[in-house]
């Protein structure tokens, strides 16, 4: 018997609105809806939105049509998230954005103190965040309790060549999040289908404007995923052939490419969709955020055959558990090549996984309990149990005792 425990910790999230159970849907989705609906019943609604800031260095003004372009780009990303979760039967109305009476995205302008050339991708994130924090605080918006994306005017475009010297990353959990992107004159969702106009990018080379926008609007969608509390996550070999690239893997580079016939595009895995639905930005509910969450994962057992791994176990939790996720993370490459699997929650606090299409390199197996308050989004890499594993010559995974 292997037993893992942790807690108590501070909560920071909550869960969602009413879920209607569709017929013939995945049992894991049905369980999630039932647990979350019961947990959220009668809870007051919050007014969370994704706040948008625009950072200009001292020697620049906003790029042309920035308000309309970024409003359309974020609207497209919002639809992508809603459509992806909707394919699993997980209702989501999209990313809540604030627009003015004319329907334009409300963007908070932030002026930097130094010229563009003095900012960098590697060193300027904290400085830009600090400047954004001051402007938003004056408007009553605190970074510790809100989700904020900042577009920087640190993209460079001369009509032929592009580059950027902007931070490009994201971080967040159930209570707050922040991500950095850059704006460019050619960041435009209408160009996603463009195949006849080209640009030379400092990182990606000579590419069409369509591919440019797949990469950088897709990059915005990916970093927003981190802002919402998602880790990296690759697709399985089977998914790559049938569905395309996972958004939180390298799917940021393939966003909407199917519109040009360049590939299958990007998708959100079921494991990540389930993980996401309890973020109060989407659920509109903040029940349980101020409670300690105590849990334990126990009695884990692993049965391996070539190319297949069955996992069983039990858990205890002070908050309802609506799902369970396994990450198989091969050594090397950070967590970009980790593959996620959604398991089944059974009677008497048991769970089961039947994993196929497994990585062929040794690494670490991580288990994640999805709690109804959403506090799983707060826990570092979000995992409640860690197991090293090796891969045998016949493809079996041998899982060792973890922690």
N, C-alpha and C positions, 0 to 999 in steps of 0.2 A: 504494500500500500504506500502511495506517495501522497503527502499532504502538504498544502501550501496555504498560508494565511497572511492576511495583511489588514491593517486598519487599527483604529479608525482614522479616516481622513476627512478633510474639509470638502464639502460638496460644492459643486459649481455647475449646475445645468438644470435642465428640466425637460419635460416632455410634452407631448403634442396633442393635437385636437382629436376629434372623433374620427375613427377609422371604420369604414364599412367593409365587411368581409365579402369578397367576391367568391363565386363558386369556382371550383377546379383550380384554385390558386395554390401556390407552393405552401405546404404545411408550415414551413418556417415563417413565412409572411403572415399566415393566419394567426399563429401563436403570438407574434409580435403585436399585431393589431389588437388582439383580445387583451393582452396584458397592459398595453399602453392605454387603451380606451378605459379600462377599469381604473388604472392609476390616475388618469387625468380627469376623471369625471368630476364635475363641479368646480374645478380649479379656475381661478380668475385668469383672464387673458392678458398677456403682456402687449407692449407696443413696440417691440424690437424691430429695428430696420438695419440694413447695411448702410452705414454712413460713407460718403465718398469725399475724399479730399484731393486737391490738385496742387502739387508743389512746384513752384517756379524758382529757379536760382535767380540771383540778383540781376543778371544780365539778360534774362529772357522773359517773354510773356507767353501766355498759353498758346498752344498750337491752334491752327484754324479749325473752327467748328467743333472744338473739343467737347462742348456740352452735349451737342447732338450726337456726335460719333460715339462718345463713351456711354451715353445713355442707350444707344442702340446695341453696342457691344455687350454691355451688362444685361440688357434685356434678352439678347440671344443666349447668353450663358445661363440666365435664369430659366429660360425655356428648356435648355438642354438638361439642367438638373431636374426640372419637373417631369420632363418626358422620360428620363432615365428611371427615376423612381416609380413613375406611373407604369412603366413596362412590367415591373414586379408586382403591381397592385398596391404600392405604397403611395397614398395620395400626398401630393405636395403641390402647393400653388406657386412655387418658385421662390426666388430670393426677394424679400421685401425691400423695395427701393423707395426713396422719397422724391417725388416729382412736383413741380410747380403747377399753377393753374393751366398753363399751356402744355403740360405733359412733358416738360423738359426735366431731365435729371438735376436735382439740386446738388451742387458741388461746392465744397468749402475751399476757397482759394487760400494758399499758404505761400508767403514770400520768404525765400531763403536769404541769407546774409552774404553769400559768396557767389562768385561766378560759376557757371556750369563746369568749367574745366577743373575746378578744385574739388568736385564731388567724384566719388568712385563707387563701383559696385561692391567692393570688398569692405570699405571703411565708413560709408556714409549712412548706413541704415539707422543707427541710433540717433544721429544728429537730425535727420529728416523726421524721424518719429517724434523727437522732442519738439521740433517746430510745429508739427501737426498737433501735438498734444496741447500746446499753448493756445492755438487758434480755436480748437474745438472746446477747450475748457471755458473759454470766454463765452461760448454759446451753450454752456451747460451740458456738454457731452464729454463724459469721462472715458478714457481708454480702458480702465479696469473693468468696466461693466457694459461695454459696447463693442460691436464689430465694425472695423474701419478698414477701408482700402484706400491707399494713396497712389495716384498716378503722378509720376514725376516728369517734369519737362526736361528730361535728361536723355531723351532719344535724339539721335543726330541723323539728319537726312538732307542730302544736297541735290536731290533729283535723280541720283543714280546709285549712291552708296548709303548704307545705313549702319549704325552702330549705337551703342548706348553705354553710358557710364553710371547706370542707376542700380541701386539694390533691387533684387528680383527674388523675393522669397516670401514666406508666410508662416504664421504660427497662431495657434488659438486653441480654445477648449469650449466648454459649454457656456461659459459666462462672457467671454470676451475673445477678440481676435484682431490681428493686424496683419496686413500684407502690403508689400511694395511692388509696384509695376512701373513701367514708363509709358509715356504717350509719344506718338509720332504722327506726323501729318498723314501717313498712309495706314494707320491703324484704323481699319474701317471694315465692318462686317459685310458691306456690300461688295468688297473686293475678294471675299472668300472664294468666289467662282472664277476669278480672273486667271486665265491661263496664257494670255498673249502679251502681258506687260511684265517686265522683269526688274529686279533690283539686286544689287550685290551687297549682301550682308556680311559684316565683319566676322561673324561666327559661323553662319550657315552657307556662305558662298553665293553663287549666282542662282537665284530662285525666282519663281513667279510671285507676283503680288498675292495670288491666292494662297500659296504655301507660306509666305510671310505672315499672313493673317491667321492661318491655321496654327502656326507656331506661337504667335504672340497673343492672339485672343485665347487660344488654347492654353497658353501659359498663364493667363489671367484666371481661367477656369480652374487650373491645377493649383495655383497658389491660394485661390479662394478655398479650395478643398482643405488645405492646411489651416487656413483661418477658421474653418468650420470644425476642425479637430481631427481631420483624417491624416493618417500616415501615408507613406509611399506604399505602392501596391501594384505588382505586375500582373499581367494576364497569364492564364495557363496556356500551354501549347494548343490545346483544343480551342480555347476562346480566341486565340490569335487567328486561327483558321476560319472561325465561324462568326466572330463578333468584332474583331479588330483589336485595338490597343486600349488597355485600361487607362483611364484619365490620370490616375495617381501614380502610374508608372511612366512610360514615355508617351502616353496618350495626348499630352499637351502638344506634341508635335504633329498630331494627326487629326486634330479637331476639325470636324466638318469637311474633311478631305473627300468624303464620298460625294459631296456636291460637285466636285470636279472630276469624279471618276478616278481619283488617285489611290483609292483604297477603301477599306471598310470603315474608317473613322475611329472615333473614341467611344468608350462606354464606361459606366460605373458598375463595378461588381456588386453582386447581391450582398456580400459581406460588408462592403462599404455603404451601400444603401441602407442596410439595417442599422449600421453603426450611426448613421447620420440623422435618422428620423427623430431622435430624442433631443437634438439640439434645439433649445428654446427659440432660436431665431426662426426656425421653421414650424415648430410645434405651437408656438404662442403660449406656452405654459411653463411656469418656473417652479413647480412643486418639488420640494426636496432639496433645493440648492443649499440650504443652510443646515442640512442634516449630515452627520457623519455616516459614511458608508462602511460597514464592516462585512467582510466576505472571507470565504475560504474555498479553495478548489481541492477536492480530495479524491482518493480511490481511482486515480488515473490508470488506465490499462491500455496497452497498445498491441494490436495484432497486425503484423505485416505480412503481405505476400508481394510478389514482384509487381511493382507499379501501383500498389494499393496499400492504404493504411487505415485501419479502423481504430478510432479512439473512443473510449467510454470513460465516464467519470461522474462525479457528483459535486455539488456546491452547496454552500450556505450563504445567505445574503440578508442583510437588514433591509434591503429594498428589493422590489420585485425584479426578476431577471426575465427579459423578453427575448434574448437570443444569446448565441455564443459563436465566437469566431476563432479560427485557427490561422496563424501565419506560419508558413514554412519559408524560412529565410536562409538561402544558401550563403556560405561564407563569401566575403568580399563584396564589393559594389555597394557598400552601405546597405540600406534597406530597399533600394530601387527594384531589386529583383525578387523581393519577398512576394509570395503568392498567398492570397487569402481564400479561405473556405468558410462558408456558413454552416454551422452544425444545427442539430435538432435538440430542443429542450423537451425532455420527457417528464413523466410523472415522478413524484418524490425527489424533485431537484436533481434529476439525472440529465446527462447530455451525451450525444453520440455524434461522431463524425465518420463519414466514409469518404476518404480522400483518394482521388485519382489524378492522373496527369501531373505527377509529382516532379519537382526538380531533381536533377541527377547529381547534385553536388552536396556534400556534407554542410551542415549549418545548425540552425537553431529553430525549434518549434516553439511558438508562443501561443498561449490561449488567452482569450479575452471574454469576460462576462459583460454582457450589455445590460446595464441596470436602468430601470425606468426613469430615474432622475437624470440620466445622461452623464453621470460622473465618470464613466469609462473614458470620456473624451479628455479628462484632466490628467490622466495617470501616465505621464511621460510617453512611452510608446503604447500605453493603454493596456498592458498585459498583466494578467494576474498569475501566470505560471510560465516558466521557461524550461525547456528541455533541449539539451544538445542531441544531435542525431548524426549518424553516419549512413552512407549508402553502400550497400553490398554489391558485389559484382552482378547479381541477378536483378538489381533494381529495388530490393527491399530496403526500407528505412528501419534502422535499428535505433531506437530512442532510449537514451540513458536517463538516469535520475536527474531531475532538474532542481529548481529552487523557486 
